[in-house]
Amino acid sequence: MHLFLRHHGIGGIGIIRMSGKDTFTILEKIFKPKNKQEISKIKGYTIKYGNIIENGEIIDEVLVSYFKAPKSYTTENMCEINSHGGNIIVRKILDICLKNGADLAKPGEFTQRAFFNGRIDLLQAESVIDVIHAKSERETKTGMKQLKGVLSKQIAQIKQEILDVMVHIEVAIDYPEYDVDEVTNQQISDMLENVEEKLEKLEKSFDNGKMIKEGIKTVIIGKPNAGKSSLLNAILKEERAIVTQYEGTTRDTIEELVTINGIPLKLIDTAGIRQAKDEVEKIGIAKTKEIAQEADLIIAIFDSTKELTKEDIEILELIKSRKSIILLNKIDLESTLQADDKRLKEVSNHIIKISALNYVGIEELYKEITKLFQLNEINIDNEIIITNIRHKNLITKAIENVKSAKKAIEEKMPIDIVAISIKDTLEDLGNITGEIIDENIINEIFAKFCLGK
Ligand code: GDP
């Protein structure tokens, strides 16, 4: 029996959530529905209006939602008391619940119960945290997909394939008198190859997932006066931009997470382009190179009213073979530098004419980024994406074990040696969905939750 206090601070409503078999027994003691209905007879998925009473005194007018086992978030009996907001009243109702037999829930305990009671697997539980902490629409989307069990199904499918391999192996172990070696080995190898491919696809998706989760690490480079700060301002001023500032990982930088059209960009503001103009002048090409090293995307901005200089050429060198977009700025003025300039085209197919000062071409820039990172809807909706480093590490481990199994076959090792690696693979995948319960990992995961979830 656990309950929880929802809103800290003043809000329109406060929610207290209870879960456990005694939920309704406790509720009976503290809640009087207006229509005097017996609480145990109230149906699940209904909401009742009434009062919270203590020693005959009305404490608050509330709405109570009923969820009857097993049809609830935790699969247990549950209720949610919607009271007036404000610390005092919520605290008071919480105390009344505690006095009548409830305990305080730990952070994440509701979701943990949903997991232990088998309603969701560990992957789904983790996606609840992702959805809550999502910083962009896309991140919410991948989290919701995972919550619906898309990734769990994919893992289950791969596991089934591995189990099929195991069946082949068991046959070979149990009936050594049949000389099935050559055929079986080939079959097992093929099946493992298939499994490996699928796992590798998942592993690769992590890079995309990481970008969705943390933002595309983007750096704007260009020589002084090209228009870097104007561009940054144009992006940050965008009405739909949600901006969060971070201390940059590179010395002297500020990182700003901007989400536009659902695309999260983590802009590295080199030495505060916007804040300290003089500083920028001091940032030499060496420093720019260092910053550009760790970027997922380089936006190189050139002044289109000027011919390319030696510095510009150095910048072009720098972005060669990197994911980059070239911007020709100041197109409101007469241009000297053209978009079909060979020196530019050699380096990038993504050349856009803009006027940072007049917000021209900014929308096109976003479209180009979406294209470049294939962040379009189709991709997100159809692909299964890993966003969690724990999952990624386990998948990497599983791939290693599949590789060892394949190697053992190639080296004509006894089949039971092959079987060990395959069983390890199964275990790695089981750890992802939480079938194999490691108490430390479970505790660590649920500790990241907030109270009441
Ligand atoms: P930074 O040194 O690369 O950060 O360049 P700034 O953004 O400070 O721009 C340098 C100068 O160019 C400033 O005077 C800006 O007002 C001007 N500028 C920037 N973008 C444009 C543009 O699109 N059109 C025009 N006409 N001027 C621009």
Residues whose N, C-alpha, C, O or C-beta is under 5 A from the ligand:
A	BS01	GDP	K223 P224 N225 A226 G227 K228 S229 S230 L231 N329 K330 I331 D332 L333 I354 S355 A356 L357 N358
